Amino acid sequence: MTEAHIRYFAAARQALRRSEESLSGADSLADIVKRLSTRDPAIARLLSHCSFLVDGTRREPDHAPLPDGAVVDVLPPFAGG
């Protein structure tokens, strides 16, 4: 069973009311996004605008398998630049 460590930044941290968590049975990034989106419609909207890093590499929420222990960063759009 795969476990992923998820870190939330900025608006994602505020929306999810935590800075990080672990999810068991997270087989893909698409699975993680789906599971998080079911928590609240506002979270689903936010996640649709986020970028994701898996172990430091940008990834789209596809169904490619995640390695066990993957670190997933959830990065909402940032203001400024």
N, C-alpha and C positions, 0 to 999 in steps of 0.2 A: 504494500500500500504506500503510495507516494505522499509525502508531506512537504508543503511549501511554507516558507516564512515570508510573510507579506509586510512590507513597510509602506506606510501612507505619508504623503507630504502635503503641506499647505491645506487647500480646501478639502482634499480627500481625508486628511487627518481630522478636520473639523466635522465633516459629514458622517464619518464612521465612528467618531468619538473615541479614537485610539490612534496610537502612532504605529502599532504593529500587532500582528497576530500570526498564528500558525493554523493552517488548514490541512487536515488529513484527507486523503482520498482525492486530492487535487491532481487530476490526470493531465490537464492542459491549461493553458492560459484562458482559453475560451470557457472552460469549466469554472475556473476561479471567478471570472467576470460574471458568469451566469449566477453562480451561487451568491455572490455579493449583491447583485442587482435585485435578487428576490427579497432582500431585507427591507427595501423602501424604494418607492418610485423616484424620489429625489436622488438617491444614490445611483440608481440605474441611469438617470440623465447625466449625472456628473461623470460616471465611468465612460459614457459614450464619447466624452471629450478628452479623456485622459490618454497619456502615453504610458507605455509599460516597458520596464527593463527586466530581463530575466538574467540573473547572474552578470549584470552590468552591460548586457547587449540588448538594444532596442528590439522589441518583438511586437507583432500584431497579435490580437487575441484569436489565435487559430487553434486547431485541434492537435498540433504537434505535441508529442509527449514531453512532459517536464521531467528533468532529472530529480531523483529523490533529494530533498533538502535544498531545492532551488530557492534563491532569494528573489522575490518579485517586488520591484519598486513601482508604486502607483503615483504617477506624476500628472497632476492637473495642469491646465494651461496657467502660465504665470504672467502677471501683469508687468509692464515695464520691459526693460531689456538691456 
